[in-house]
Amino acid sequence: MIIITQLQWTEAELRKLGNRELTFDREAEMMPEIADRFEDISDASTYHVQGTIKADGVGWLATVRATGEVTAHSTRSLAPVRVAQDFTFKELWIPQEQWGSEPVERLMDTHQALTIPMAHDMIDIYGAVSDHIVLELPAQILTDDEKQKGVMPAGEDWHVISEEEYAAQKKADAKPNPELAKLKDLLTKQEDEEKQDDDSDKK
């Protein structure tokens, strides 16, 4: 077993390992690189990144776990929210010259892993972690107050409602209003009577 502290390896370095498994365990600073790539994230802690890389057929299979925190924006008010993360992913890295070949296609069919061509003949776990930090963000991000009180942003002559409130409002609007129906009938009758009177006057 070989333990190292970096998060990028060239194809030449990996080939020297043969069938030996490479193990890594590192504290990685994710700023400012992640903020430069993803405008929805304004800050990030140091991430603990650990895992293994092992030769697998014509490529290398990386299994990675990352833990840390990022500051993203509330999907309701855009207020900053600290989001804790702990995720694991697998990626199968394939040399560029092998990409699209029949052996690669067979290898892709047998792995439950994202398959990636090796840009610049390199495995970049650091870049992969920054990608997954964004992919792992929840679809809905709320502050503690927004979670507890259901607080919605509002301004002059406008306010935001939840999806549940919108659905209920839409359902209520679709229901027939008996009083409105009576008024409509009354107006129709009045229009008919006025039309009859006009016809009589013309005669």
N, CA, C and O of each residue as an XYZ file, in Angstrom:
812
protein
N       0.849     -1.198      0.000
C       0.000      0.000      0.000
C       0.882      1.245      0.000
O       1.859      1.311      0.746
N       0.544      2.238     -0.836
C       1.311      3.468     -0.922
C       0.422      4.623     -0.466
O      -0.669      4.811     -1.004
N       0.875      5.394      0.515
C       0.109      6.526      1.022
C       0.797      7.813      0.590
O       1.989      7.996      0.836
N       0.042      8.713     -0.060
C       0.598      9.986     -0.481
C      -0.341     11.113     -0.079
O      -1.445     10.845      0.396
N       0.062     12.354     -0.252
C      -0.732     13.468      0.267
C      -1.268     14.388     -0.818
O      -1.939     15.366     -0.488
N      -1.010     14.128     -2.085
C      -1.504     14.998     -3.134
C      -2.816     14.450     -3.702
O      -3.238     13.344     -3.363
N      -3.458     15.248     -4.578
C      -4.755     14.841     -5.117
C      -4.791     14.878     -6.642
O      -5.868     14.942     -7.234
N      -3.629     14.839     -7.277
C      -3.536     14.758     -8.735
C      -2.365     13.834     -9.088
O      -1.278     13.916     -8.517
N      -2.642     12.941    -10.071
C      -1.602     11.994    -10.479
C      -1.589     11.868    -11.996
O      -2.637     11.852    -12.641
N      -0.393     11.780    -12.552
C      -0.268     11.591    -13.993
C      -0.430     10.106    -14.309
O      -0.271      9.245    -13.444
N      -0.748      9.836    -15.563
C      -0.873      8.442    -16.005
C       0.441      7.696    -15.813
O       0.440      6.521    -15.448
N       1.561      8.370    -16.056
C       2.875      7.726    -15.891
C       3.091      7.303    -14.443
O       3.609      6.216    -14.184
N       2.694      8.159    -13.492
C       2.853      7.827    -12.069
C       1.988      6.622    -11.701
O       2.413      5.749    -10.944
N       0.775      6.584    -12.244
C      -0.138      5.488    -11.919
C       0.349      4.162    -12.502
O       0.217      3.116    -11.867
N       0.906      4.204    -13.695
C       1.387      2.974    -14.319
C       2.545      2.361    -13.524
O       2.717      1.142    -13.521
N       3.326      3.187    -12.861
C       4.437      2.680    -12.052
C       3.946      1.856    -10.860
O       4.681      1.023    -10.329
N       2.709      2.091    -10.449
C       2.156      1.360     -9.304
C       1.767     -0.068     -9.664
O       1.640     -0.912     -8.777
N       1.576     -0.350    -10.943
C       1.130     -1.680    -11.351
C      -0.233     -1.979    -10.769
O      -1.165     -1.190    -10.928
N      -0.361     -3.113    -10.095
C      -1.635     -3.513     -9.488
C      -1.756     -3.101     -8.022
O      -2.724     -3.460     -7.352
N      -0.778     -2.352     -7.527
C      -0.845     -1.911     -6.136
C      -1.886     -0.803     -5.971
O      -2.021      0.069     -6.830
N      -2.612     -0.847     -4.865
C      -3.635      0.168     -4.588
C      -2.984      1.413     -4.007
O      -2.129      1.327     -3.126
N      -3.388      2.550     -4.500
C      -2.894      3.827     -4.004
C      -3.916      4.380     -3.013
O      -5.103      4.448     -3.332
N      -3.480      4.773     -1.830
C      -4.362      5.316     -0.798
C      -3.978      6.763     -0.514
O      -2.796      7.085     -0.394
N      -4.981      7.633     -0.406
C      -4.701      9.032     -0.108
C      -5.606      9.519      1.020
O      -6.731      9.047      1.180
N      -5.097     10.464      1.792
C      -5.816     11.032      2.930
C      -5.273     12.447      3.132
O      -4.130     12.629      3.552
N      -6.105     13.447      2.829
C      -5.584     14.813      2.830
C      -6.636     15.826      3.234
O      -7.827     15.633      2.990
N      -6.179     16.927      3.864
C      -7.010     18.101      4.106
C      -6.804     19.032      2.915
O      -5.691     19.502      2.681
N      -7.863     19.299      2.164
C      -7.745     20.075      0.929
C      -8.449     21.423      1.060
O      -9.627     21.487      1.411
N      -7.720     22.494      0.776
C      -8.310     23.831      0.750
C      -9.102     23.982     -0.557
O      -8.531     23.873     -1.642
N     -10.407     24.231     -0.455
C     -11.250     24.297     -1.645
C     -11.454     25.724     -2.160
O     -11.956     25.918     -3.267
N     -11.070     26.711     -1.368
C     -11.188     28.109     -1.783
C      -9.820     28.618     -2.217
O      -8.810     28.166     -1.677
N      -9.749     29.554     -3.185
C     -10.892     30.195     -3.865
C     -11.332     29.458     -5.126
O     -12.219     29.927     -5.841
N     -10.717     28.306     -5.404
C     -10.973     27.606     -6.671
C     -12.451     27.312     -6.874
O     -12.974     27.497     -7.973
N     -13.124     26.858     -5.829
C     -14.523     26.459     -5.998
C     -15.424     27.670     -6.223
O     -16.386     27.585     -6.987
N     -15.126     28.806     -5.566
C     -15.936     30.013     -5.762
C     -15.730     30.587     -7.160
O     -16.649     31.167     -7.740
N     -14.537     30.427     -7.692
C     -14.270     30.905     -9.050
C     -15.075     30.125    -10.084
O     -15.453     30.675    -11.119
N     -15.336     28.855     -9.813
C     -16.049     28.006    -10.760
C     -17.554     28.032    -10.554
O     -18.310     27.875    -11.512
N     -18.004     28.229     -9.313
C     -19.434     28.133     -9.004
C     -19.867     29.367     -8.217
O     -19.537     29.501     -7.038
N     -20.601     30.267     -8.864
C     -20.973     31.528     -8.236
C     -21.982     31.363     -7.108
O     -22.143     32.277     -6.299
N     -22.669     30.219     -7.032
C     -23.653     30.000     -5.973
C     -22.996     29.669     -4.635
O     -23.677     29.621     -3.610
N     -21.699     29.444     -4.631
C     -20.974     29.135     -3.397
C     -20.036     30.293     -3.089
O     -19.213     30.669     -3.923
N     -20.159     30.863     -1.880
C     -19.347     32.029     -1.519
C     -18.190     31.683     -0.595
O     -17.262     32.478     -0.442
N     -18.234     30.494      0.027
C     -17.145     30.124      0.930
C     -17.145     28.607      1.105
O     -18.158     27.947      0.871
N     -16.013     28.069      1.514
C     -15.901     26.627      1.753
C     -14.833     26.382      2.800
O     -13.812     27.069      2.846
N     -15.085     25.394      3.639
C     -14.098     25.008      4.639
C     -13.009     24.163      3.981
O     -13.073     23.860      2.790
N     -12.019     23.793      4.773
C     -11.082     22.768      4.339
C     -11.840     21.444      4.305
O     -12.563     21.126      5.250
N     -11.686     20.669      3.234
C     -12.372     19.386      3.116
C     -11.398     18.250      3.421
O     -10.246     18.262      2.987
N     -11.887     17.274      4.174
C     -11.111     16.066      4.425
C     -11.404     15.092      3.286
O     -12.533     14.625      3.134
N     -10.397     14.794      2.499
C     -10.573     13.949      1.313
C      -9.726     12.695      1.480
O      -8.518     12.767      1.704
N     -10.380     11.552      1.367
C      -9.665     10.284      1.499
C     -10.230      9.273      0.510
O     -11.371      9.395      0.066
N      -9.420      8.277      0.170
C      -9.897      7.265     -0.764
C      -8.783      6.427     -1.338
O      -7.664      6.400     -0.827
N      -9.122      5.732     -2.430
C      -8.166      4.831     -3.080
C      -8.275      4.957     -4.592
O      -9.305      5.361     -5.132
N      -7.187      4.602     -5.256
C      -7.170      4.490     -6.721
C      -6.515      3.159     -7.060
O      -5.454      2.817     -6.537
N      -7.170      2.415     -7.947
C      -6.644      1.095     -8.297
C      -6.831      0.833     -9.786
O      -7.861      1.174    -10.366
N      -5.808      0.217    -10.400
C      -5.904     -0.145    -11.817
C      -7.072     -1.093    -12.016
O      -7.270     -2.027    -11.239
N      -7.856     -0.839    -13.082
C      -9.047     -1.660    -13.335
C      -9.233     -1.765    -14.845
O      -9.786     -0.859    -15.468
N      -8.773     -2.865    -15.433
C      -8.887     -3.012    -16.880
C      -8.017     -2.001    -17.601
O      -6.805     -1.950    -17.392
N      -8.636     -1.201    -18.446
C      -7.867     -0.204    -19.202
C      -7.820      1.150    -18.498
O      -7.275      2.105    -19.051
N      -8.374      1.253    -17.303
C      -8.395      2.531    -16.594
C      -8.082      2.374    -15.122
O      -7.532      1.360    -14.693
N      -8.441      3.399    -14.346
C      -8.218      3.395    -12.908
C      -9.509      3.782    -12.207
O     -10.157      4.761    -12.576
N      -9.876      3.011    -11.198
C     -11.103      3.254    -10.444
C     -10.756      3.995     -9.157
O      -9.989      3.504     -8.329
N     -11.340      5.199     -9.001
C     -11.118      6.015     -7.807
C     -12.362      5.977     -6.929
O     -13.470      6.230     -7.400
N     -12.176      5.662     -5.657
C     -13.257      5.704     -4.678
C     -12.906      6.783     -3.667
O     -11.855      6.719     -3.030
N     -13.775      7.770     -3.515
C     -13.435      8.970     -2.754
C     -14.533      9.298     -1.738
O     -15.724      9.183     -2.027
N     -14.101      9.711     -0.537
C     -15.034     10.264      0.447
C     -14.530     11.656      0.824
O     -13.336     11.853      1.053
N     -15.457     12.624      0.888
C     -15.093     13.994      1.225
C     -16.068     14.548      2.260
O     -17.276     14.338      2.155
N     -15.543     15.254      3.257
C     -16.380     15.878      4.282
C     -15.924     17.321      4.481
O     -14.728     17.615      4.449
N     -16.888     18.216      4.688
C     -16.579     19.627      4.896
C     -17.850     20.447      4.880
O     -18.948     19.901      4.991
N     -17.708     21.760      4.742
C     -18.858     22.664      4.721
C     -18.671     23.741      3.661
O     -17.553     24.181      3.395
N     -19.782     24.157      3.061
C     -19.756     25.287      2.131
C     -20.816     26.308      2.544
O     -21.781     25.975      3.233
N     -20.624     27.536      2.118
C     -21.640     28.567      2.303
C     -22.308     28.796      0.953
O     -21.687     29.286      0.010
N     -23.580     28.435      0.880
C     -24.370     28.627     -0.338
C     -25.461     29.653     -0.046
O     -25.467     30.268      1.020
N     -26.384     29.837     -0.990
C     -27.438     30.831     -0.811
C     -28.795     30.156     -0.633
O     -29.097     29.162     -1.293
N     -29.604     30.706      0.264
C     -30.965     30.211      0.441
C     -31.715     30.280     -0.880
O     -31.671     31.294     -1.576
N     -32.399     29.206     -1.218
C     -33.192     29.190     -2.453
C     -34.466     30.016     -2.301
O     -35.199     30.219     -3.269
N     -34.725     30.485     -1.094
C     -35.925     31.294     -0.845
C     -35.595     32.787     -0.755
O     -36.324     33.616     -1.299
N     -34.503     33.129     -0.072
C     -34.212     34.541      0.183
C     -32.823     34.975     -0.269
O     -32.498     36.161     -0.213
N     -31.994     34.021     -0.722
C     -30.607     34.275     -1.123
C     -29.702     34.604      0.061
O     -28.557     35.012     -0.136
N     -30.198     34.432      1.289
C     -29.357     34.636      2.472
C     -28.293     33.537      2.529
O     -28.547     32.419      2.080
N     -27.094     33.834      3.077
C     -26.049     32.804      3.159
C     -26.430     31.690      4.132
O     -26.951     31.949      5.217
N     -26.165     30.455      3.731
C     -26.484     29.291      4.561
C     -25.281     28.351      4.574
O     -24.733     28.026      3.521
N     -24.876     27.920      5.751
C     -23.781     26.970      5.878
C     -24.333     25.561      5.691
O     -25.264     25.159      6.388
N     -23.763     24.815      4.757
C     -24.254     23.469      4.436
C     -23.146     22.447      4.710
O     -22.084     22.488      4.089
N     -23.407     21.536      5.640
C     -22.441     20.474      5.946
C     -22.565     19.363      4.913
O     -23.669     19.041      4.475
N     -21.441     18.779      4.524
C     -21.450     17.724      3.505
C     -20.582     16.541      3.929
O     -19.540     16.704      4.564
N     -21.037     15.365      3.563
C     -20.287     14.119      3.771
C     -20.751     13.177      2.668
O     -21.826     12.585      2.769
N     -19.949     13.033      1.616
C     -20.384     12.252      0.469
C     -19.263     11.351     -0.045
O     -18.079     11.592      0.191
N     -19.683     10.305     -0.757
C     -18.759      9.344     -1.356
C     -19.106      9.200     -2.832
O     -20.281      9.221     -3.200
N     -18.093      9.056     -3.675
C     -18.350      8.837     -5.094
C     -17.268      7.945     -5.696
O     -16.163      7.822     -5.169
N     -17.630      7.330     -6.819
C     -16.689      6.504     -7.573
C     -16.570      7.053     -8.987
O     -17.568      7.427     -9.602
N     -15.353      7.097     -9.494
C     -15.124      7.533    -10.865
C     -14.108      6.614    -11.532
O     -13.071      6.286    -10.954
N     -14.419      6.211    -12.739
C     -13.536      5.354    -13.527
C     -12.829      6.228    -14.554
O     -13.462      6.738    -15.479
N     -11.521      6.403    -14.397
C     -10.746      7.283    -15.261
C     -10.083      6.472    -16.372
O      -9.424      5.464    -16.120
N     -10.274      6.939    -17.617
C      -9.792      6.214    -18.801
C      -8.783      7.082    -19.569
O      -9.055      8.261    -19.795
N      -7.634      6.538    -19.973
C      -6.690      7.303    -20.801
C      -7.350      7.764    -22.098
O      -8.193      7.062    -22.657
N      -6.965      8.939    -22.569
C      -7.573      9.522    -23.765
C      -7.480      8.592    -24.973
O      -8.432      8.483    -25.746
N      -6.330      7.916    -25.143
C      -6.154      7.082    -26.331
C      -7.031      5.831    -26.295
O      -7.254      5.201    -27.329
N      -7.532      5.468    -25.106
C      -8.416      4.301    -24.974
C      -9.891      4.672    -25.022
O     -10.754      3.806    -25.168
N     -10.173      5.963    -24.899
C     -11.567      6.422    -24.808
C     -12.346      6.048    -26.069
O     -11.904      6.331    -27.183
N     -13.492      5.421    -25.895
C     -14.330      5.044    -27.029
C     -14.022      3.682    -27.610
O     -14.705      3.240    -28.534
N     -13.005      3.000    -27.091
C     -12.650      1.679    -27.613
C     -13.596      0.621    -27.071
O     -14.327      0.850    -26.108
N     -13.565     -0.548    -27.714
C     -14.452     -1.641    -27.295
C     -14.171     -2.100    -25.861
O     -15.124     -2.324    -25.115
N     -12.902     -2.251    -25.438
C     -12.641     -2.641    -24.045
C     -13.220     -1.639    -23.041
O     -13.709     -2.027    -21.980
N     -13.160     -0.367    -23.380
C     -13.703      0.663    -22.494
C     -15.214      0.535    -22.390
O     -15.773      0.673    -21.302
N     -15.878      0.274    -23.504
C     -17.333      0.117    -23.494
C     -17.738     -1.052    -22.594
O     -18.709     -0.953    -21.844
N     -16.998     -2.149    -22.668
C     -17.302     -3.307    -21.810
C     -17.066     -2.958    -20.351
O     -17.839     -3.362    -19.482
N     -16.002     -2.209    -20.074
C     -15.676     -1.831    -18.706
C     -16.748     -0.913    -18.125
O     -17.113     -1.042    -16.956
N     -17.245      0.002    -18.930
C     -18.283      0.922    -18.484
C     -19.567      0.183    -18.128
O     -20.285      0.583    -17.212
N     -19.852     -0.890    -18.848
C     -21.076     -1.653    -18.600
C     -21.028     -2.419    -17.284
O     -22.076     -2.777    -16.746
N     -19.838     -2.677    -16.759
C     -19.712     -3.512    -15.555
C     -19.488     -2.697    -14.294
O     -19.372     -3.274    -13.213
N     -19.424     -1.372    -14.393
C     -19.156     -0.531    -13.219
C     -20.304      0.437    -12.952
O     -20.874      1.033    -13.865
N     -20.619      0.568    -11.668
C     -21.575      1.582    -11.239
C     -20.781      2.830    -10.851
O     -20.766      3.231     -9.688
N     -20.132      3.427    -11.826
C     -19.273      4.581    -11.563
C     -19.316      5.526    -12.753
O     -19.521      5.103    -13.891
N     -19.122      6.797    -12.480
C     -19.031      7.786    -13.536
C     -17.717      7.569    -14.282
O     -16.659      7.491    -13.658
N     -17.774      7.471    -15.603
C     -16.582      7.223    -16.416
C     -16.101      8.527    -17.034
O     -16.871      9.264    -17.650
N     -14.802      8.798    -16.857
C     -14.248     10.097    -17.244
C     -12.959      9.911    -18.040
O     -12.101      9.126    -17.635
N     -12.801     10.618    -19.169
C     -11.520     10.582    -19.893
C     -10.467     11.382    -19.126
O     -10.786     12.396    -18.506
N      -9.229     10.934    -19.168
C      -8.153     11.596    -18.434
C      -7.628     12.794    -19.233
O      -6.811     12.632    -20.140
N      -8.098     13.984    -18.894
C      -7.605     15.191    -19.554
C      -6.156     15.430    -19.167
O      -5.798     15.329    -17.993
N      -5.331     15.745    -20.139
C      -3.895     16.008    -19.913
C      -3.193     14.803    -19.264
O      -2.218     14.959    -18.530
N      -3.716     13.594    -19.556
C      -3.117     12.360    -19.025
C      -2.996     12.402    -17.504
O      -1.964     12.035    -16.942
N      -4.058     12.850    -16.851
C      -3.997     13.025    -15.400
C      -5.329     12.699    -14.735
O      -6.396     12.961    -15.292
N      -5.253     12.124    -13.535
C      -6.423     11.973    -12.679
C      -6.426     13.140    -11.706
O      -5.463     13.342    -10.967
N      -7.511     13.910    -11.707
C      -7.611     15.109    -10.876
C      -8.712     14.917     -9.836
O      -9.868     15.263    -10.080
N      -8.357     14.369     -8.683
C      -9.334     14.144     -7.616
C      -9.766     15.475     -6.994
O     -10.910     15.620     -6.565
N      -8.859     16.431     -6.948
C      -9.199     17.745     -6.400
C     -10.345     18.387     -7.192
O     -11.314     18.869     -6.606
N     -10.229     18.390     -8.531
C     -11.292     18.938     -9.366
C     -12.576     18.137     -9.249
O     -13.672     18.696     -9.282
N     -12.434     16.807     -9.109
C     -13.621     15.952     -8.974
C     -14.374     16.266     -7.688
O     -15.604     16.298     -7.680
N     -13.640     16.498     -6.598
C     -14.280     16.834     -5.321
C     -15.040     18.151     -5.443
O     -16.165     18.257     -4.956
N     -14.445     19.155     -6.086
C     -15.135     20.439     -6.238
C     -16.408     20.281     -7.069
O     -17.413     20.933     -6.787
N     -16.373     19.421     -8.092
C     -17.582     19.147     -8.882
C     -18.669     18.529     -8.016
O     -19.831     18.930     -8.075
N     -18.275     17.547     -7.210
C     -19.269     16.825     -6.397
C     -19.785     17.674     -5.238
O     -20.903     17.456     -4.772
N     -19.001     18.626     -4.771
C     -19.497     19.547     -3.745
C     -20.757     20.242     -4.254
O     -21.734     20.385     -3.517
N     -20.733     20.672     -5.513
C     -21.891     21.338     -6.110
C     -23.013     20.335     -6.395
O     -24.182     20.619     -6.132
N     -22.659     19.166     -6.930
C     -23.665     18.154     -7.245
C     -24.411     17.678     -6.003
O     -25.580     17.300     -6.088
N     -23.739     17.696     -4.844
C     -24.344     17.200     -3.612
C     -25.164     18.246     -2.872
O     -25.794     17.930     -1.863
N     -25.168     19.486     -3.352
C     -25.994     20.503     -2.693
C     -27.469     20.139     -2.831
O     -27.893     19.719     -3.908
N     -28.261     20.290     -1.770
C     -29.699     19.974     -1.871
C     -30.410     20.939     -2.804
O     -29.973     22.073     -2.995
N     -31.507     20.478     -3.382
C     -32.284     21.324     -4.297
C     -32.882     22.511     -3.568
O     -33.041     23.586     -4.148
N     -33.218     22.322     -2.289
C     -33.781     23.408     -1.480
C     -32.852     23.701     -0.314
O     -32.557     22.810      0.483
N     -32.387     24.937     -0.206
C     -31.496     25.367      0.868
C     -32.201     26.484      1.629
O     -32.566     27.499      1.036
N     -32.399     26.307      2.955
C     -33.123     27.280      3.762
C     -32.327     27.645      5.004
O     -31.564     26.824      5.512
N     -32.494     28.869      5.501
C     -31.925     29.268      6.775
C     -32.724     28.593      7.893
O     -33.786     28.024      7.640
N     -32.215     28.655      9.129
C     -32.932     28.044     10.253
C     -34.302     28.699     10.445
O     -35.291     28.011     10.700
N     -34.361     30.040     10.321
C     -35.648     30.738     10.475
C     -36.645     30.317      9.405
O     -37.830     30.133      9.683
N     -36.155     30.168      8.182
C     -37.036     29.778      7.085
C     -37.572     28.366      7.285
O     -38.706     28.069      6.907
N     -36.755     27.492      7.880
C     -37.201     26.117      8.154
C     -38.250     26.104      9.264
O     -39.264     25.414      9.161
N     -37.998     26.874     10.331
C     -38.850     26.820     11.514
C     -40.135     27.635     11.369
O     -41.201     27.206     11.810
N     -40.027     28.819     10.746
C     -41.167     29.734     10.718
C     -41.843     29.830      9.361
O     -42.906     30.436      9.230
N     -41.222     29.231      8.350
C     -41.799     29.338      7.013
C     -41.779     30.763      6.491
O     -42.649     31.168      5.722
N     -40.756     31.533      6.927
C     -40.671     32.946      6.533
C     -40.421     33.050      5.034
O     -39.553     32.371      4.485
N     -41.205     33.922      4.374
C     -41.062     34.146      2.938
C     -40.667     35.597      2.676
O     -41.138     36.491      3.379
N     -39.816     35.853      1.686
C     -39.474     37.239      1.352
C     -40.678     37.981      0.789
O     -41.531     37.398      0.120
N     -40.728     39.301      1.079
C     -41.854     40.112      0.598
C     -41.378     41.538      0.375
O     -40.362     41.960      0.928
N     -42.112     42.266     -0.430
C     -41.796     43.666     -0.702
C     -43.079     44.433     -0.921
O     -44.163     43.930     -0.627
N     -42.970     45.648     -1.434
C     -44.162     46.460     -1.682
C     -44.973     45.864     -2.826
O     -44.482     45.728     -3.947
N     -46.225     45.508     -2.527
C     -47.156     44.951     -3.518
C     -46.762     43.566     -4.027
O     -47.265     43.143     -5.068
N     -45.870     42.838     -3.323
C     -45.533     41.470     -3.739
C     -45.079     40.653     -2.536
O     -44.579     41.193     -1.549
N     -45.263     39.360     -2.638
C     -44.715     38.432     -1.640
C     -44.574     37.061     -2.282
O     -45.266     36.729     -3.244
N     -43.663     36.274     -1.727
C     -43.406     34.928     -2.242
C     -44.224     33.926     -1.452
O     -44.311     34.014     -0.228
N     -44.824     32.974     -2.149
C     -45.561     31.908     -1.477
C     -44.879     30.579     -1.748
O     -44.138     30.434     -2.720
N     -45.137     29.606     -0.874
C     -44.547     28.283     -1.038
C     -45.229     27.520     -2.158
O     -46.293     27.916     -2.635
N     -44.610     26.420     -2.578
C     -45.215     25.583     -3.619
C     -46.546     25.018     -3.141
O     -47.492     24.898     -3.920
N     -46.616     24.668     -1.842
C     -47.854     24.119     -1.288
C     -48.974     25.161     -1.322
O     -50.114     24.854     -1.671
N     -48.626     26.414     -0.949
C     -49.623     27.492     -0.975
C     -50.077     27.777     -2.397
O     -51.256     28.024     -2.647
N     -49.128     27.738     -3.326
C     -49.469     27.995     -4.732
C     -50.430     26.926     -5.261
O     -51.400     27.231     -5.955
N     -50.135     25.652     -4.914
C     -50.994     24.556     -5.367
C     -52.401     24.687     -4.785
O     -53.394     24.463     -5.477
N     -52.473     25.060     -3.481
C     -53.777     25.217     -2.841
C     -54.550     26.378     -3.450
O     -55.761     26.299     -3.654
N     -53.828     27.461     -3.739
C     -54.476     28.625     -4.347
C     -54.995     28.306     -5.743
O     -56.094     28.715     -6.119
N     -54.200     27.579     -6.498
C     -54.601     27.205     -7.853
C     -55.831     26.295     -7.812
O     -56.732     26.409     -8.644
N     -55.852     25.393     -6.833
C     -56.985     24.472     -6.699
C     -58.248     25.242     -6.323
O     -59.334     24.955     -6.826
N     -58.093     26.220     -5.436
C     -59.247     27.020     -5.016
C     -59.781     27.852     -6.177
O     -60.992     28.005     -6.334
N     -58.875     28.387     -6.987
C     -59.301     29.196     -8.138
C     -60.057     28.358     -9.161
O     -60.906     28.869     -9.890
N     -59.740     27.060     -9.210
C     -60.378     26.190    -10.205
C     -61.801     25.791     -9.801
O     -62.588     25.368    -10.647
N     -62.135     25.926     -8.499
C     -63.470     25.545     -8.030
C     -64.502     26.581     -8.481
O     -64.226     27.780     -8.428
N     -65.693     26.140     -8.928
C     -66.741     27.083     -9.326
C     -67.269     27.854     -8.125
O     -67.461     27.279     -7.054
N     -67.502     29.141     -8.295
C     -68.044     29.995     -7.236
C     -69.542     30.155     -7.466
O     -69.933     30.772     -8.457
N     -70.408     29.618     -6.581
C     -71.868     29.679     -6.799
C     -72.386     31.109     -6.917
O     -73.234     31.400     -7.760
N     -71.875     31.999     -6.070
C     -72.349     33.387     -6.101
C     -71.967     34.058     -7.421
O     -72.741     34.824     -7.995
N     -70.767     33.752     -7.880
C     -70.320     34.326     -9.154
C     -71.169     33.795    -10.301
O     -71.495     34.525    -11.237
N     -71.525     32.504    -10.218
C     -72.367     31.903    -11.260
C     -73.749     32.568    -11.291
O     -74.290     32.819    -12.368
N     -74.327     32.858    -10.099
C     -75.636     33.526    -10.024
C     -75.562     34.917    -10.634
O     -76.452     35.326    -11.380
N     -74.495     35.642    -10.313
C     -74.332     36.995    -10.833
C     -74.196     36.970    -12.351
O     -74.742     37.827    -13.045
N     -73.472     35.993    -12.856
C     -73.296     35.868    -14.302
C     -74.638     35.602    -14.985
O     -74.937     36.184    -16.028
N     -75.447     34.712    -14.386
C     -76.779     34.428    -14.939
C     -77.656     35.683    -14.940
O     -78.376     35.951    -15.902
N     -77.582     36.441    -13.854
C     -78.383     37.660    -13.732
C     -77.995     38.671    -14.810
O     -78.859     39.283    -15.437
N     -76.689     38.841    -15.020
C     -76.220     39.774    -16.037
C     -76.647     39.327    -17.433
O     -77.000     40.152    -18.276
N     -76.613     38.031    -17.666
C     -77.029     37.492    -18.963
C     -78.508     37.771    -19.214
O     -78.901     38.149    -20.317
N     -79.329     37.576    -18.166
C     -80.766     37.833    -18.294
C     -81.029     39.303    -18.583
O     -81.872     39.652    -19.410
N     -80.274     40.172    -17.867
C     -80.450     41.605    -18.079
C     -80.086     41.999    -19.510
O     -80.771     42.816    -20.126
N     -79.020     41.426    -20.030
C     -78.609     41.717    -21.396
C     -79.665     41.251    -22.398
O     -79.929     41.931    -23.390
N     -80.280     40.065    -22.129
C     -81.323     39.542    -23.019
C     -82.552     40.454    -23.004
O     -83.144     40.741    -24.045
N     -82.923     40.905    -21.795
C     -84.100     41.772    -21.678
C     -83.879     43.105    -22.393
O     -84.770     43.610    -23.077
N     -82.669     43.671    -22.224
C     -82.353     44.936    -22.883
C     -82.377     44.772    -24.404
O     -82.819     45.665    -25.127
N     -81.906     43.640    -24.870
C     -81.900     43.381    -26.313
C     -83.324     43.272    -26.842
O     -83.634     43.774    -27.922
N     -84.208     42.597    -26.054
C     -85.613     42.466    -26.462
C     -86.299     43.838    -26.517
O     -87.086     44.116    -27.421
N     -85.981     44.696    -25.519
C     -86.568     46.037    -25.486
C     -86.128     46.846    -26.703
O     -86.916     47.574    -27.306
N     -84.835     46.699    -27.052
C     -84.308     47.431    -28.231
C     -85.023     46.980    -29.504
O     -85.350     47.796    -30.365
N     -85.258     45.689    -29.611
C     -85.931     45.151    -30.787
C     -87.366     45.664    -30.877
O     -87.863     45.946    -31.967
N     -88.031     45.784    -29.722
C     -89.417     46.268    -29.692
C     -89.479     47.723    -30.108
O     -90.383     48.123    -30.841
N     -88.509     48.529    -29.639
C     -88.492     49.950    -29.979
C     -88.284     50.156    -31.464
O     -88.846     51.087    -32.042
N     -87.496     49.317    -32.087
C     -87.237     49.451    -33.525
C     -88.480     49.163    -34.344
O     -88.659     49.730    -35.422
N     -89.348     48.279    -33.841
C     -90.561     47.956    -34.548
C     -91.575     49.114    -34.447
O     -92.675     49.020    -34.991
